[in-house]
């Protein structure tokens, strides 16, 4: 009967662990967004908002090198079009169209309010003589072999205030333009700039944006031999740092786990003891992750990493039980005998980490 009870308890434990493992795989979301750990209120909140939403944290600069100048320009145009369709970026700029259709419509609707040519001298700008001169200039432009005036907007904007607004927005230092797209001054690389929708501290989302850029370039540049892509910007550096840290932690954790398992095997010379030592730890990890995920909706990566540091402490408890077990003594008896000491260790550890 006692054996049946133990087998039943083992079956219940295994079933519970399978359920918890399924919940971890399907219901628990691990977030690497660090904003929840930042101080709130006052200047700290403003700094946090700047870190999350500021363009400096979401801009990615790209350079296309190799192949020919014509190929680089063609890649830039197709590359920008692909990135715009991903939905991951609020802005994709390569010198072709810096304003989307909605932005152009908004500026055109308010062109007279925004025009730098209309101010204190607004009355003179719309005098009969001024309008006559403007219309003559438009007529000359339309007669030109290469018209610079869009005839469709001539009646709505005869004084070209929309063009003046665009000129004002494009003032300042800009990259060189060749074949309709941005190039470096020496012409060695085509230049692009994107702004991600993801917050600056959301490393997972930033990583997806960087991966989307690399995948899009691989599809576009496959037809052009020798074309290469260089990336720079806060999201790129953050993603590279995260990948380096993740690979290092994985490598060190694997080595530490293997070393711990080897030490236990050498000490107890039993694979069953090794399994029994790790079973409580695996159970605790699954229960803790599921509980945190269901209660708070998300498990933060930094919280998970901090919790893993307790594994070394929790590993001591099954080791204490096996080490204090006497010859021919039942595990239940050993557990009852050493429980007061284990209880003191558990309580002191819990107090130390609170």
N, C-alpha and C positions, 0 to 999 in steps of 0.2 A: 504493500500500500504506500509505504514511504517512497519507494522508487517511482510508483505511478504519479505521486504528487510532484516529485522532482521533474519527471518528464513533462507533466502538464505545465509546470511553471516555465520550463525551458521552451515549450511550444508557444506559450503566451508571450514570452520575451522575444522570441524570434519573429512572431507575427507583428508585435508592436514595433520592432526595429524596422521591419519591412515597410510598415505604414509610415513611420517617421522618415525613412529614406525616400519614399515616394513623395512625401510632402516637401522635403528639401529640394528634390529635383524639379517639382512642378509648381509649387506654391510660394516658395521663399525667393525673394529678390534681394540680391546683394548689391549694394550701392557704394560707389567710390566717391560720391559727392561729399565734400568736406564742409559745406556751409552750416550744417547742423552743429558743428563743433566750434564755430566761430562766435565770439561775443556779440551780443545784440545790443542795440541802442546807441544813440549818439554818433560820434565819429566812427566808431568801429562798424556800425551798420552801414555807413556810407562807404567805407573802405571795402567792406565785404561786397556791397552792390557793385562797386567798380571792378573788383576782382572777378565777379561772376558775369556781369553784363558789359563791362567796358570793352571797346573794340580792341584794345591792345592785347587782351587775353584771348581774343577769338580770331585774330587775323593770321592768315597763312600766306606767305610769299612763295612764289614758284618760279623757277627758271628752267626753260627747255633749251638744252644744248645739243650739239652734235648734228649730223646730217647737213642739209643745205638751208640757206635762209628762207627760201620758198617753202621748204618742208616744215621748218619751224613755225612759220606763219600759219600754214594750213593746220598743223597740229594744234596750235594755240586756239584757232577758231573752233575746231571740232571739239577739242578738250573743254573749252568754256561752255559750249552748248550741252555737252554731256553732264557736266557738273551742275548746271542750272536745273536739269531735269531730276536730279537726285532728291531735291527737297531738303537737303541738309545745310544749305547755305543761304544766308540773307542777302549776300551780294557776291557776284562773280564778275570780275573786271579784268579785261585784257586790252582795253583801248578801243574796242569796237563800239559798244553801246554801254555807256556808264549809267544810263538811266533806263529803267524798264518802262513799259507802255504807260502804266498807271502814274509813274513819276513824271513822265513827259506831259501827260494830260493835266496833272495838278499844276505844274509850272506854267503851262500854256494858259490855263484858266486865270492865273494870277500874274501874268507877265507884266501888266502895267504897274502893279504894286511893287514888283521885285526889280524892275528894270533900273539899272544904275544911271540911265540917261534921263530919267524923269525924276525931278526933285523940285528944287526951288524954281527951276526954269521950265516947269511943266506947261505953262501958258504958251511960251515961245515954241515948245516942241510940237504943239498942236495948232499953231497959227496956220492960216491958209498958205503962206509962203513956205513954211517948213514942210507941210504935207505935200505941197506941189513938188518940192525938191526930192522928198522921199519917194514919191511915185515915179519921178523921172529916173531916179537911181534904180528902182526895181525894173523899169522898162529896159534900161541899159543892161542889167543883169540877165534878163530874159532873152535879150538879143545876142548875148554872148554865145560862142560856140559850145562852151561848157557852162550852162546856167548854174548859178550858185543860189538861186532863190527857188523854193518849192512853190510852184504855181498854185497848188491846192490850198495853200494857206495865205495867198496874196491878199485876198479880200478881207480875211479876218485879222491879218497882221501886216498891213502895208508898210509900217515903219520898222518891222523886224525887231520888235522888242523882245520876242522870245529868243532870238539869236543873241541879243545883248545879255539876256539873263544867263544863257548857257556859257557865253564867253566869260562872264563874271565868276561863274562856278568853276570854270576850268583854269582860272588864273593861278599863278605860282609855278613852282618847279614841277615838271612832269617828265616821265620817260620819253625817249624818242619813239616816234611812230613810223613803222615801216610795213608796207603791204597791209595797212589798216589795223595793225595790232602793235602793242608795246614791245619795244626792244631795248636792250642795254645800249649805251652810247657807242660801244665798239661793234654792236651788231652780232655779238657772239651768242647771245641767248635771248629768246622770247620770254617776256615777263607776264605773269598773271598774279592776281590777288583775289583771295576769297575771304569771306567772313562767315564763320560757322554760326549756326543757330544755337548750338549747345552752349551752356554756361561754361565759364572759364574753369570752374572747379569740378565739373563733371567729366572725370577722366575717361570713363567708358564711352560716353557720347563723343568726346573729342577723338578718341581712338577710332571709332567708327567713321568719323569724318575723314581722318587721315587715310584710313584703309580704302574708303570710297574714292579718294583722289588717286591713290596708287593703282587701283583696279581700272578706273576710267582711263588713266594714261596708258596702261598696258594694252587696253583694247584699241586706243587711237594710234599709238606709236608702233603697233605691230606691222603696219604697212610701210614704215619709214625706217630704213636701216641706220643704226648708229644714234638714234635720238635717245636722250637721257633726261631724267627729271630730277631737279634738286629742290628740296623743301626747306623752309625756315619759318620760324615763328613760335610763339609760346605753346600752342597746341602740339606742334611737332616735337619740341623739346620735352614737353611733359609726357607725351606718349612714349617717346624713346626711353626716358628715365623710368617710367612705370614698367615697361617691358624688361629693362635691365634688372630692376629691383625684383620683379616677379620671378624671372628666371633664376636669379641668385638665391632668393628665398626658397624656391622649389628645390634647387640643387642641394642647398644646405639642410633643408628639412628632410629630404630623402636620405642624405648621408647620416643625419642624426638619428633618424628612425631605424635605419639599418644597423647602426652601431649599438643602439639601445637593445634591439632584438638580439643581436649577437651576444652582448653581455649577459642577457637573461638566459639565453640558451646555454652559454658556458657555465653559468652559475647553477642552473637548475637541471640542465640536461634533459629537458622535456618540452616538446612542442606544445603539449596540452597546457602546461603552466604558462607558456608564452601567450597562447590564445586567451586563457582566462585572465591574464594580466591586462591585455589590451581591450577585452570585451567591455569592462565598465567605462573605459575612456571613450570608446566609440559610442556607447549608449549615451553618455553624458553630452557628447558633442552634438549628436542628433537631436536629443531632447532640448538642449539649450538653443540651438539654431531655430528649430521649429517654434518653440515658445516665443522667442524674440520676434520672429517673423510674423506670427499670428497676432501678437499683442500690438506691435508697432507698425506692421505693414511692410517693413523693410529691415534688413540687417546690414549695417554699415561695415565695410571692409575693415576699417581701422578697429572697430569693436571686435570683429571676428579674430583679427590678428592678435589683439590684446588678450582675448580669451584663450588663444592657443598657448600663450606663455604659461598658463596655469597647468598645462599638461605635465610639465616636469614635476610640479608639486603633487598633482593627483596621481601620478604614476607611483608615488611612494606608498600609497595605501595598499594596493594588492601585493606589492613587494614585501611590506611589513607582515602581512598575513602569511605569505608563503615562507618567509624567513623565520618566523616564530613558530611555525608548525612543528610539533614534535613527532617522532617516529610513531606510526600507527595511530596518530591522533586525527579525529575527524575535523574537517575544515570548520564545521559549525562550532566545535569546541574551541578551536584556535581563535575564531572570530570573537566568541564571547569573552575569551581571556584577554585579548589585546584591545577589545573595543574601547575601554576607558581611555587608553593612550591615543588611539586613532581619533576618538571624539574630540579630545583636547587639541590634536593637530588640525582637525577640520575646522573647529571653532576659531582657533587662533589665525589660521590662514584666511578664513572668511572675513574676520575683523581686519586683518592686514590689508586686504584688497578692497575694502569699502571706504 
